[in-house]
Amino acid sequence: MEFKSFDRRARRFLFLVLGLLFVWGLVAYVAMPDFWRTYYHRHPELDDLPDRTTAGDGVPGDPLNVALIGSEEDVGALLVAAKWRKADPLSLKSSLEIAEASVFKRDYDAAPVSSLYLFGRKEDLAYEQLVGGDPRHRHHVRFWKTDRLDGDGRPVWVGSAVYDEHVGLSRTTGQITHVTSPDVDKERDYLFQCCENSGRMIERYEIEHFHKVLAGKNGGGDPWRTDGALYVGVSEAVR
């Protein structure tokens, strides 16, 4: 009787071990490889991209802290739905307009941004959002199209989101310029909150430790600091 009871326990134990081995095999050889194939199909490698822009004279500029995946039309539709406006191109006319708007506190919600450089060229896209209709205070982001594509062949745009606190003198040149907030993570978070609220961002994820250096100064001498993460968002395709 004791032998039969032991035999039943041994068989149950054997079945349990065989079941665990079967589940392990499914996970290790089927589920996980499929998960990582899907992950890398949808999430292109970005952590080897540059992490800072440069000013026109080659001085290090603002840090990169955001990226969007989609065509130019997709990205534009996402940002407009997020209530950000495309900035006017930088020209003599637009420079005079923003100077006048800043002095007289007039609304200029498409005010140009100064040019920063990445991959040997100035930004491909620039969007902004004024605070209280005053161009001296604004959220703004610059984007550069990279050579990276996701698994569906859609381009990756990497960008720098920074908040302009007020107009002042550059700490490096003495020129009149926007003085930026040092908390670039706060601006990164705000941009992605706007994009998520738009309903056109279908996925987001973070690349931790994108920045190895977590603090510095931009071309105007304004300090910045970051937790080192790059936020990546996937835009809904325009139908």
CYANA upper distance limits for C-alpha pairs under 8 A (distance plus 0.5 A):
  1 MET  CA      5 SER  CA      6.90
  2 GLU  CA      6 PHE  CA      6.68
  3 PHE  CA      7 ASP  CA      6.57
  4 LYS  CA      8 ARG  CA      6.75
  5 SER  CA      9 ARG  CA      6.87
  6 PHE  CA     10 ALA  CA      6.62
  7 ASP  CA     11 ARG  CA      6.70
  8 ARG  CA     12 ARG  CA      6.69
  9 ARG  CA     13 PHE  CA      6.58
 10 ALA  CA     14 LEU  CA      6.58
 11 ARG  CA     15 PHE  CA      6.61
 12 ARG  CA     16 LEU  CA      6.60
 13 PHE  CA     17 VAL  CA      6.72
 14 LEU  CA     18 LEU  CA      6.62
 15 PHE  CA     19 GLY  CA      6.47
 16 LEU  CA     20 LEU  CA      6.66
 17 VAL  CA     21 LEU  CA      6.66
 18 LEU  CA     22 PHE  CA      6.64
 19 GLY  CA     23 VAL  CA      6.74
 20 LEU  CA     24 TRP  CA      6.54
 21 LEU  CA     25 GLY  CA      6.57
 22 PHE  CA     26 LEU  CA      6.82
 23 VAL  CA     27 VAL  CA      6.72
 24 TRP  CA     28 ALA  CA      6.35
 25 GLY  CA     29 TYR  CA      6.12
 25 GLY  CA     30 VAL  CA      7.92
 26 LEU  CA     30 VAL  CA      5.63
 26 LEU  CA     31 ALA  CA      6.69
 27 VAL  CA     31 ALA  CA      5.19
 27 VAL  CA     32 MET  CA      6.23
 28 ALA  CA     32 MET  CA      6.11
 28 ALA  CA     33 PRO  CA      7.73
 29 TYR  CA     33 PRO  CA      6.83
 30 VAL  CA     34 ASP  CA      6.68
 31 ALA  CA     35 PHE  CA      6.57
 32 MET  CA     36 TRP  CA      6.71
 33 PRO  CA     37 ARG  CA      6.61
 34 ASP  CA     38 THR  CA      6.68
 35 PHE  CA     39 TYR  CA      6.53
 36 TRP  CA     40 TYR  CA      6.53
 37 ARG  CA     41 HIS  CA      6.53
 38 THR  CA     42 ARG  CA      6.77
 39 TYR  CA     43 HIS  CA      6.26
 40 TYR  CA     44 PRO  CA      6.43
 40 TYR  CA     45 GLU  CA      8.22
 40 TYR  CA    151 GLY  CA      8.15
 41 HIS  CA    150 ASP  CA      6.86
 41 HIS  CA    151 GLY  CA      4.84
 41 HIS  CA    152 ASP  CA      8.19
 42 ARG  CA    150 ASP  CA      6.12
 42 ARG  CA    151 GLY  CA      5.89
 42 ARG  CA    152 ASP  CA      8.07
 43 HIS  CA    150 ASP  CA      6.78
 43 HIS  CA    151 GLY  CA      8.17
 44 PRO  CA    148 ARG  CA      7.54
 44 PRO  CA    149 LEU  CA      7.19
 44 PRO  CA    150 ASP  CA      5.81
 44 PRO  CA    151 GLY  CA      7.95
 45 GLU  CA    148 ARG  CA      8.44
 46 LEU  CA    148 ARG  CA      8.49
 47 ASP  CA    207 ILE  CA      7.69
 47 ASP  CA    210 PHE  CA      6.17
 51 ASP  CA     63 PRO  CA      6.48
 51 ASP  CA     64 LEU  CA      5.79
 51 ASP  CA     65 ASN  CA      8.40
 51 ASP  CA    210 PHE  CA      7.70
 51 ASP  CA    211 HIS  CA      6.80
 52 ARG  CA     60 PRO  CA      7.26
 52 ARG  CA     61 GLY  CA      6.85
 52 ARG  CA     62 ASP  CA      6.46
 52 ARG  CA     63 PRO  CA      4.76
 52 ARG  CA     64 LEU  CA      5.86
 52 ARG  CA    118 LEU  CA      8.37
 53 THR  CA     60 PRO  CA      6.60
 53 THR  CA     61 GLY  CA      5.34
 53 THR  CA     62 ASP  CA      6.08
 53 THR  CA     63 PRO  CA      6.66
 53 THR  CA     64 LEU  CA      7.46
 53 THR  CA    116 LEU  CA      6.78
 53 THR  CA    117 TYR  CA      6.01
 53 THR  CA    118 LEU  CA      5.85
 54 THR  CA     58 GLY  CA      5.90
 54 THR  CA     59 VAL  CA      5.98
 54 THR  CA     60 PRO  CA      4.83
 54 THR  CA     61 GLY  CA      4.84
 54 THR  CA     62 ASP  CA      7.77
 54 THR  CA    116 LEU  CA      6.27
 54 THR  CA    117 TYR  CA      5.58
 54 THR  CA    118 LEU  CA      7.09
 54 THR  CA    219 GLY  CA      7.76
 55 ALA  CA     59 VAL  CA      5.80
 55 ALA  CA     60 PRO  CA      6.66
 55 ALA  CA     61 GLY  CA      5.86
 55 ALA  CA    115 SER  CA      7.76
 55 ALA  CA    116 LEU  CA      5.50
 55 ALA  CA    117 TYR  CA      6.58
 55 ALA  CA    219 GLY  CA      6.27
 56 GLY  CA    115 SER  CA      7.78
 56 GLY  CA    116 LEU  CA      6.99
 56 GLY  CA    117 TYR  CA      7.33
 59 VAL  CA    218 ASN  CA      8.27
 59 VAL  CA    219 GLY  CA      6.05
 60 PRO  CA    217 LYS  CA      8.23
 60 PRO  CA    218 ASN  CA      6.37
 60 PRO  CA    219 GLY  CA      6.19
 61 GLY  CA    116 LEU  CA      7.54
 61 GLY  CA    217 LYS  CA      7.86
 61 GLY  CA    218 ASN  CA      4.66
 61 GLY  CA    219 GLY  CA      5.18
 61 GLY  CA    220 GLY  CA      8.34
 62 ASP  CA    160 SER  CA      7.11
 62 ASP  CA    162 VAL  CA      8.29
 62 ASP  CA    217 LYS  CA      8.21
 62 ASP  CA    218 ASN  CA      5.66
 62 ASP  CA    219 GLY  CA      7.93
 62 ASP  CA    224 TRP  CA      8.43
 63 PRO  CA    160 SER  CA      6.58
 63 PRO  CA    218 ASN  CA      8.45
 64 LEU  CA    158 VAL  CA      7.55
 64 LEU  CA    159 GLY  CA      5.90
 64 LEU  CA    160 SER  CA      4.88
 64 LEU  CA    161 ALA  CA      7.90
 64 LEU  CA    230 LEU  CA      7.95
 65 ASN  CA    158 VAL  CA      8.36
 65 ASN  CA    159 GLY  CA      6.84
 65 ASN  CA    160 SER  CA      5.92
 65 ASN  CA    161 ALA  CA      7.11
 65 ASN  CA    184 VAL  CA      8.20
 65 ASN  CA    185 ASP  CA      8.00
 65 ASN  CA    188 ARG  CA      6.87
 65 ASN  CA    229 ALA  CA      7.35
 65 ASN  CA    230 LEU  CA      5.22
 65 ASN  CA    231 TYR  CA      6.87
 66 VAL  CA    158 VAL  CA      6.45
 66 VAL  CA    159 GLY  CA      5.62
 66 VAL  CA    160 SER  CA      6.62
 66 VAL  CA    161 ALA  CA      7.41
 66 VAL  CA    188 ARG  CA      7.00
 66 VAL  CA    230 LEU  CA      5.89
 66 VAL  CA    231 TYR  CA      5.31
 66 VAL  CA    232 VAL  CA      6.40
 67 ALA  CA    143 PHE  CA      8.43
 67 ALA  CA    156 VAL  CA      7.37
 67 ALA  CA    157 TRP  CA      5.86
 67 ALA  CA    158 VAL  CA      4.66
 67 ALA  CA    159 GLY  CA      6.15
 67 ALA  CA    230 LEU  CA      7.73
 67 ALA  CA    231 TYR  CA      6.69
 67 ALA  CA    232 VAL  CA      5.14
 67 ALA  CA    233 GLY  CA      6.81
 68 LEU  CA     75 VAL  CA      7.47
 68 LEU  CA    156 VAL  CA      6.41
 68 LEU  CA    157 TRP  CA      5.66
 68 LEU  CA    158 VAL  CA      7.02
 68 LEU  CA    232 VAL  CA      6.16
 68 LEU  CA    233 GLY  CA      5.31
 68 LEU  CA    234 VAL  CA      6.25
 68 LEU  CA    235 SER  CA      7.31
 69 ILE  CA     75 VAL  CA      7.90
 69 ILE  CA    150 ASP  CA      7.99
 69 ILE  CA    154 ARG  CA      6.99
 69 ILE  CA    155 PRO  CA      6.33
 69 ILE  CA    156 VAL  CA      5.05
 69 ILE  CA    157 TRP  CA      6.65
 69 ILE  CA    232 VAL  CA      8.09
 69 ILE  CA    233 GLY  CA      6.76
 69 ILE  CA    234 VAL  CA      5.25
 69 ILE  CA    235 SER  CA      6.42
 70 GLY  CA     74 ASP  CA      5.88
 70 GLY  CA     75 VAL  CA      6.35
 70 GLY  CA    154 ARG  CA      5.61
 70 GLY  CA    155 PRO  CA      6.05
 70 GLY  CA    156 VAL  CA      7.03
 70 GLY  CA    157 TRP  CA      8.35
 70 GLY  CA    234 VAL  CA      7.13
 70 GLY  CA    235 SER  CA      6.08
 70 GLY  CA    236 GLU  CA      8.03
 70 GLY  CA    237 ALA  CA      7.42
 71 SER  CA     75 VAL  CA      6.68
 71 SER  CA    154 ARG  CA      6.52
 71 SER  CA    155 PRO  CA      6.56
 71 SER  CA    237 ALA  CA      8.22
 72 GLU  CA     76 GLY  CA      6.52
 73 GLU  CA     77 ALA  CA      6.56
 73 GLU  CA    238 VAL  CA      7.48
 74 ASP  CA     78 LEU  CA      6.70
 74 ASP  CA    235 SER  CA      6.62
 74 ASP  CA    236 GLU  CA      7.03
 74 ASP  CA    237 ALA  CA      5.87
 74 ASP  CA    238 VAL  CA      6.00
 75 VAL  CA     79 LEU  CA      6.76
 75 VAL  CA    235 SER  CA      6.76
 76 GLY  CA     80 VAL  CA      6.60
 77 ALA  CA     81 ALA  CA      6.53
 77 ALA  CA    238 VAL  CA      7.91
 78 LEU  CA     82 ALA  CA      6.66
 78 LEU  CA    195 CYS  CA      7.10
 78 LEU  CA    198 SER  CA      7.54
 78 LEU  CA    200 ARG  CA      6.05
 78 LEU  CA    201 MET  CA      7.49
 78 LEU  CA    235 SER  CA      6.93
 78 LEU  CA    236 GLU  CA      8.02
 79 LEU  CA     83 LYS  CA      6.96
 79 LEU  CA     84 TRP  CA      5.89
 79 LEU  CA     85 ARG  CA      7.81
 79 LEU  CA    127 TYR  CA      8.09
 79 LEU  CA    195 CYS  CA      7.12
 80 VAL  CA     84 TRP  CA      5.62
 80 VAL  CA     85 ARG  CA      6.47
 80 VAL  CA     86 LYS  CA      8.34
 81 ALA  CA    195 CYS  CA      8.10
 81 ALA  CA    198 SER  CA      5.77
 81 ALA  CA    199 GLY  CA      8.47
 81 ALA  CA    200 ARG  CA      7.92
 82 ALA  CA    194 CYS  CA      5.52
 82 ALA  CA    195 CYS  CA      5.52
 82 ALA  CA    196 GLU  CA      8.31
 82 ALA  CA    197 ASN  CA      7.29
 82 ALA  CA    198 SER  CA      5.26
 83 LYS  CA    129 GLN  CA      7.77
 83 LYS  CA    194 CYS  CA      7.96
 84 TRP  CA    127 TYR  CA      6.51
 84 TRP  CA    128 GLU  CA      5.80
 84 TRP  CA    129 GLN  CA      5.57
 85 ARG  CA    109 ASP  CA      7.56
 85 ARG  CA    110 ALA  CA      6.81
 85 ARG  CA    127 TYR  CA      5.76
 85 ARG  CA    128 GLU  CA      5.82
 85 ARG  CA    129 GLN  CA      6.76
 86 LYS  CA    110 ALA  CA      6.71
 86 LYS  CA    125 LEU  CA      8.19
 86 LYS  CA    126 ALA  CA      6.44
 86 LYS  CA    127 TYR  CA      4.79
 86 LYS  CA    128 GLU  CA      6.91
 87 ALA  CA    109 ASP  CA      8.28
 87 ALA  CA    110 ALA  CA      4.97
 87 ALA  CA    111 ALA  CA      6.07
 87 ALA  CA    112 PRO  CA      5.59
 87 ALA  CA    113 VAL  CA      7.44
 87 ALA  CA    126 ALA  CA      6.04
 87 ALA  CA    127 TYR  CA      5.70
 87 ALA  CA    128 GLU  CA      6.85
 88 ASP  CA     94 SER  CA      7.59
 88 ASP  CA    110 ALA  CA      5.92
 88 ASP  CA    111 ALA  CA      6.30
 88 ASP  CA    112 PRO  CA      5.33
 88 ASP  CA    113 VAL  CA      8.45
 89 PRO  CA     94 SER  CA      7.86
 89 PRO  CA    112 PRO  CA      6.22
 89 PRO  CA    113 VAL  CA      8.35
 90 LEU  CA     94 SER  CA      6.59
 90 LEU  CA     95 SER  CA      7.12
 90 LEU  CA    112 PRO  CA      5.73
 90 LEU  CA    113 VAL  CA      7.18
 90 LEU  CA    114 SER  CA      7.39
 90 LEU  CA    115 SER  CA      8.30
 91 SER  CA     95 SER  CA      6.41
 92 LEU  CA     96 LEU  CA      6.68
 93 LYS  CA     97 GLU  CA      6.75
 94 SER  CA     98 ILE  CA      6.68
 94 SER  CA    111 ALA  CA      7.43
 94 SER  CA    112 PRO  CA      7.00
 95 SER  CA     99 ALA  CA      6.69
 95 SER  CA    112 PRO  CA      7.65
 96 LEU  CA    100 GLU  CA      6.66
 97 GLU  CA    101 ALA  CA      6.56
 97 GLU  CA    108 TYR  CA      8.42
 97 GLU  CA    111 ALA  CA      8.31
 98 ILE  CA    102 SER  CA      6.42
 98 ILE  CA    108 TYR  CA      7.36
 98 ILE  CA    111 ALA  CA      6.40
 98 ILE  CA    112 PRO  CA      7.99
 98 ILE  CA    135 PRO  CA      7.58
 99 ALA  CA    103 VAL  CA      6.74
100 GLU  CA    104 PHE  CA      6.60
100 GLU  CA    105 LYS  CA      8.47
100 GLU  CA    106 ARG  CA      8.15
101 ALA  CA    105 LYS  CA      5.73
101 ALA  CA    106 ARG  CA      4.90
101 ALA  CA    107 ASP  CA      6.90
101 ALA  CA    108 TYR  CA      6.93
101 ALA  CA    134 ASP  CA      8.11
101 ALA  CA    135 PRO  CA      7.25
102 SER  CA    106 ARG  CA      7.14
102 SER  CA    134 ASP  CA      7.44
102 SER  CA    135 PRO  CA      6.37
102 SER  CA    136 ARG  CA      6.26
102 SER  CA    167 VAL  CA      8.49
105 LYS  CA    133 GLY  CA      8.31
105 LYS  CA    134 ASP  CA      6.00
105 LYS  CA    135 PRO  CA      7.80
105 LYS  CA    136 ARG  CA      8.43
106 ARG  CA    133 GLY  CA      7.48
106 ARG  CA    134 ASP  CA      6.74
106 ARG  CA    135 PRO  CA      8.05
107 ASP  CA    133 GLY  CA      5.26
107 ASP  CA    134 ASP  CA      6.18
107 ASP  CA    135 PRO  CA      7.17
108 TYR  CA    133 GLY  CA      7.60
108 TYR  CA    134 ASP  CA      7.82
108 TYR  CA    135 PRO  CA      6.60
109 ASP  CA    128 GLU  CA      7.99
109 ASP  CA    129 GLN  CA      7.28
109 ASP  CA    130 LEU  CA      6.38
109 ASP  CA    133 GLY  CA      7.50
109 ASP  CA    135 PRO  CA      7.46
110 ALA  CA    128 GLU  CA      7.72
111 ALA  CA    135 PRO  CA      7.46
113 VAL  CA    126 ALA  CA      7.79
115 SER  CA    122 LYS  CA      6.27
115 SER  CA    123 GLU  CA      7.20
116 LEU  CA    122 LYS  CA      5.84
116 LEU  CA    123 GLU  CA      6.79
117 TYR  CA    121 ARG  CA      5.61
117 TYR  CA    122 LYS  CA      4.76
117 TYR  CA    123 GLU  CA      6.75
118 LEU  CA    122 LYS  CA      6.86
118 LEU  CA    123 GLU  CA      7.72
118 LEU  CA    144 TRP  CA      7.61
122 LYS  CA    144 TRP  CA      8.34
123 GLU  CA    142 ARG  CA      6.37
123 GLU  CA    143 PHE  CA      6.12
123 GLU  CA    144 TRP  CA      5.71
124 ASP  CA    142 ARG  CA      7.98
124 ASP  CA    143 PHE  CA      6.35
124 ASP  CA    144 TRP  CA      5.58
124 ASP  CA    145 LYS  CA      7.20
125 LEU  CA    142 ARG  CA      6.23
125 LEU  CA    143 PHE  CA      5.53
125 LEU  CA    144 TRP  CA      7.21
126 ALA  CA    140 HIS  CA      7.74
126 ALA  CA    141 VAL  CA      6.19
126 ALA  CA    142 ARG  CA      4.90
126 ALA  CA    143 PHE  CA      6.75
127 TYR  CA    140 HIS  CA      6.16
127 TYR  CA    141 VAL  CA      5.99
127 TYR  CA    142 ARG  CA      7.15
128 GLU  CA    138 ARG  CA      7.24
128 GLU  CA    139 HIS  CA      5.91
128 GLU  CA    140 HIS  CA      4.55
128 GLU  CA    141 VAL  CA      6.85
129 GLN  CA    138 ARG  CA      6.12
129 GLN  CA    139 HIS  CA      5.55
129 GLN  CA    140 HIS  CA      6.83
130 LEU  CA    134 ASP  CA      6.71
130 LEU  CA    135 PRO  CA      6.52
130 LEU  CA    137 HIS  CA      6.78
130 LEU  CA    138 ARG  CA      4.80
130 LEU  CA    139 HIS  CA      6.79
131 VAL  CA    135 PRO  CA      8.04
131 VAL  CA    137 HIS  CA      6.07
131 VAL  CA    138 ARG  CA      5.84
131 VAL  CA    139 HIS  CA      8.02
132 GLY  CA    137 HIS  CA      8.37
134 ASP  CA    138 ARG  CA      8.01
136 ARG  CA    164 ASP  CA      7.37
136 ARG  CA    165 GLU  CA      7.47
136 ARG  CA    166 HIS  CA      5.49
136 ARG  CA    167 VAL  CA      6.18
136 ARG  CA    178 HIS  CA      7.56
137 HIS  CA    163 TYR  CA      8.06
137 HIS  CA    164 ASP  CA      5.80
137 HIS  CA    165 GLU  CA      5.75
137 HIS  CA    166 HIS  CA      6.12
138 ARG  CA    163 TYR  CA      6.45
138 ARG  CA    164 ASP  CA      5.75
138 ARG  CA    165 GLU  CA      7.71
139 HIS  CA    161 ALA  CA      8.04
139 HIS  CA    162 VAL  CA      6.85
139 HIS  CA    163 TYR  CA      5.15
139 HIS  CA    164 ASP  CA      6.87
139 HIS  CA    187 GLU  CA      7.79
140 HIS  CA    161 ALA  CA      6.31
140 HIS  CA    162 VAL  CA      6.24
140 HIS  CA    163 TYR  CA      6.71
140 HIS  CA    164 ASP  CA      8.14
141 VAL  CA    159 GLY  CA      7.08
141 VAL  CA    160 SER  CA      5.92
141 VAL  CA    161 ALA  CA      4.64
141 VAL  CA    162 VAL  CA      6.75
142 ARG  CA    159 GLY  CA      5.78
142 ARG  CA    160 SER  CA      5.93
142 ARG  CA    161 ALA  CA      7.15
143 PHE  CA    157 TRP  CA      6.42
143 PHE  CA    158 VAL  CA      5.99
143 PHE  CA    159 GLY  CA      4.63
143 PHE  CA    160 SER  CA      7.23
144 TRP  CA    157 TRP  CA      5.90
144 TRP  CA    158 VAL  CA      5.97
144 TRP  CA    159 GLY  CA      6.66
145 LYS  CA    155 PRO  CA      7.57
145 LYS  CA    156 VAL  CA      6.69
145 LYS  CA    157 TRP  CA      4.95
145 LYS  CA    158 VAL  CA      7.05
146 THR  CA    155 PRO  CA      7.53
146 THR  CA    156 VAL  CA      6.22
146 THR  CA    157 TRP  CA      6.25
146 THR  CA    158 VAL  CA      7.37
147 ASP  CA    155 PRO  CA      7.74
147 ASP  CA    156 VAL  CA      7.87
148 ARG  CA    155 PRO  CA      6.46
148 ARG  CA    156 VAL  CA      6.09
149 LEU  CA    153 GLY  CA      5.66
149 LEU  CA    154 ARG  CA      5.71
149 LEU  CA    155 PRO  CA      5.02
149 LEU  CA    156 VAL  CA      6.32
150 ASP  CA    154 ARG  CA      5.94
150 ASP  CA    155 PRO  CA      7.08
150 ASP  CA    156 VAL  CA      7.72
161 ALA  CA    184 VAL  CA      7.37
161 ALA  CA    187 GLU  CA      6.41
161 ALA  CA    188 ARG  CA      6.17
161 ALA  CA    191 LEU  CA      7.94
162 VAL  CA    180 THR  CA      7.21
162 VAL  CA    181 SER  CA      7.53
162 VAL  CA    184 VAL  CA      6.18
162 VAL  CA    187 GLU  CA      6.19
162 VAL  CA    188 ARG  CA      8.00
163 TYR  CA    180 THR  CA      6.07
163 TYR  CA    181 SER  CA      6.03
163 TYR  CA    184 VAL  CA      7.88
163 TYR  CA    187 GLU  CA      6.65
164 ASP  CA    178 HIS  CA      6.35
164 ASP  CA    179 VAL  CA      6.24
164 ASP  CA    180 THR  CA      4.91
164 ASP  CA    181 SER  CA      6.72
165 GLU  CA    178 HIS  CA      7.67
165 GLU  CA    179 VAL  CA      6.24
165 GLU  CA    180 THR  CA      5.89
165 GLU  CA    181 SER  CA      6.35
166 HIS  CA    178 HIS  CA      6.24
166 HIS  CA    179 VAL  CA      5.99
166 HIS  CA    180 THR  CA      7.88
167 VAL  CA    176 ILE  CA      7.53
167 VAL  CA    177 THR  CA      6.15
167 VAL  CA    178 HIS  CA      4.88
167 VAL  CA    179 VAL  CA      6.22
168 GLY  CA    176 ILE  CA      6.13
168 GLY  CA    177 THR  CA      6.10
168 GLY  CA    178 HIS  CA      6.48
168 GLY  CA    179 VAL  CA      6.45
169 LEU  CA    173 THR  CA      8.40
169 LEU  CA    174 GLY  CA      5.61
169 LEU  CA    175 GLN  CA      5.82
169 LEU  CA    176 ILE  CA      5.13
169 LEU  CA    177 THR  CA      6.31
169 LEU  CA    178 HIS  CA      8.29
169 LEU  CA    179 VAL  CA      8.15
170 SER  CA    174 GLY  CA      5.15
170 SER  CA    175 GLN  CA      5.73
170 SER  CA    176 ILE  CA      6.73
170 SER  CA    177 THR  CA      6.54
170 SER  CA    178 HIS  CA      8.48
170 SER  CA    179 VAL  CA      7.98
170 SER  CA    220 GLY  CA      5.36
170 SER  CA    221 GLY  CA      7.09
170 SER  CA    222 ASP  CA      8.47
171 ARG  CA    220 GLY  CA      6.11
171 ARG  CA    221 GLY  CA      5.37
171 ARG  CA    222 ASP  CA      7.60
172 THR  CA    219 GLY  CA      7.76
172 THR  CA    220 GLY  CA      5.99
172 THR  CA    221 GLY  CA      6.03
173 THR  CA    220 GLY  CA      7.73
179 VAL  CA    220 GLY  CA      8.32
179 VAL  CA    222 ASP  CA      7.19
180 THR  CA    222 ASP  CA      6.86
181 SER  CA    222 ASP  CA      8.26
181 SER  CA    223 PRO  CA      8.29
181 SER  CA    224 TRP  CA      7.68
182 PRO  CA    222 ASP  CA      7.59
182 PRO  CA    223 PRO  CA      5.78
182 PRO  CA    224 TRP  CA      4.38
182 PRO  CA    225 ARG  CA      6.36
183 ASP  CA    187 GLU  CA      7.57
183 ASP  CA    224 TRP  CA      6.58
183 ASP  CA    225 ARG  CA      6.31
183 ASP  CA    226 THR  CA      7.39
184 VAL  CA    188 ARG  CA      6.71
184 VAL  CA    224 TRP  CA      6.98
184 VAL  CA    225 ARG  CA      6.96
184 VAL  CA    226 THR  CA      6.75
185 ASP  CA    189 ASP  CA      6.56
185 ASP  CA    225 ARG  CA      8.17
185 ASP  CA    226 THR  CA      6.14
185 ASP  CA    227 ASP  CA      7.60
186 LYS  CA    190 TYR  CA      6.63
187 GLU  CA    191 LEU  CA      6.67
188 ARG  CA    192 PHE  CA      6.91
188 ARG  CA    231 TYR  CA      7.97
189 ASP  CA    193 GLN  CA      6.61
190 TYR  CA    194 CYS  CA      6.77
191 LEU  CA    195 CYS  CA      6.77
192 PHE  CA    196 GLU  CA      6.50
192 PHE  CA    231 TYR  CA      8.45
192 PHE  CA    233 GLY  CA      8.29
193 GLN  CA    197 ASN  CA      6.63
194 CYS  CA    198 SER  CA      6.78
195 CYS  CA    199 GLY  CA      7.64
195 CYS  CA    200 ARG  CA      7.43
195 CYS  CA    201 MET  CA      6.52
196 GLU  CA    200 ARG  CA      7.45
196 GLU  CA    201 MET  CA      6.00
200 ARG  CA    235 SER  CA      6.44
200 ARG  CA    236 GLU  CA      5.65
201 MET  CA    233 GLY  CA      6.96
201 MET  CA    234 VAL  CA      6.21
201 MET  CA    235 SER  CA      5.19
201 MET  CA    236 GLU  CA      6.31
202 ILE  CA    233 GLY  CA      8.15
202 ILE  CA    234 VAL  CA      6.27
202 ILE  CA    235 SER  CA      6.46
202 ILE  CA    236 GLU  CA      6.31
203 GLU  CA    233 GLY  CA      6.28
203 GLU  CA    234 VAL  CA      5.63
203 GLU  CA    235 SER  CA      7.97
204 ARG  CA    231 TYR  CA      7.74
204 ARG  CA    232 VAL  CA      6.03
204 ARG  CA    233 GLY  CA      4.76
204 ARG  CA    234 VAL  CA      6.64
205 TYR  CA    231 TYR  CA      6.61
205 TYR  CA    232 VAL  CA      5.88
205 TYR  CA    233 GLY  CA      7.11
206 GLU  CA    229 ALA  CA      6.90
206 GLU  CA    230 LEU  CA      6.19
206 GLU  CA    231 TYR  CA      5.13
206 GLU  CA    232 VAL  CA      6.39
207 ILE  CA    229 ALA  CA      6.04
207 ILE  CA    230 LEU  CA      5.59
207 ILE  CA    231 TYR  CA      6.97
207 ILE  CA    232 VAL  CA      8.03
208 GLU  CA    228 GLY  CA      6.85
208 GLU  CA    229 ALA  CA      4.89
208 GLU  CA    230 LEU  CA      7.01
209 HIS  CA    227 ASP  CA      8.38
209 HIS  CA    228 GLY  CA      5.45
209 HIS  CA    229 ALA  CA      6.03
209 HIS  CA    230 LEU  CA      8.45
210 PHE  CA    228 GLY  CA      5.98
210 PHE  CA    229 ALA  CA      5.92
210 PHE  CA    230 LEU  CA      6.45
211 HIS  CA    227 ASP  CA      8.47
211 HIS  CA    228 GLY  CA      4.92
211 HIS  CA    229 ALA  CA      7.23
212 LYS  CA    228 GLY  CA      7.29
213 VAL  CA    228 GLY  CA      8.09
214 LEU  CA    225 ARG  CA      6.13
214 LEU  CA    226 THR  CA      5.70
214 LEU  CA    227 ASP  CA      6.84
214 LEU  CA    228 GLY  CA      6.43
215 ALA  CA    223 PRO  CA      7.89
215 ALA  CA    224 TRP  CA      6.05
215 ALA  CA    225 ARG  CA      4.70
215 ALA  CA    226 THR  CA      6.86
216 GLY  CA    223 PRO  CA      6.16
216 GLY  CA    224 TRP  CA      5.97
216 GLY  CA    225 ARG  CA      7.12
217 LYS  CA    221 GLY  CA      5.76
217 LYS  CA    222 ASP  CA      5.71
217 LYS  CA    223 PRO  CA      4.69
217 LYS  CA    224 TRP  CA      6.25
218 ASN  CA    222 ASP  CA      5.97
218 ASN  CA    223 PRO  CA      6.99
218 ASN  CA    224 TRP  CA      7.83
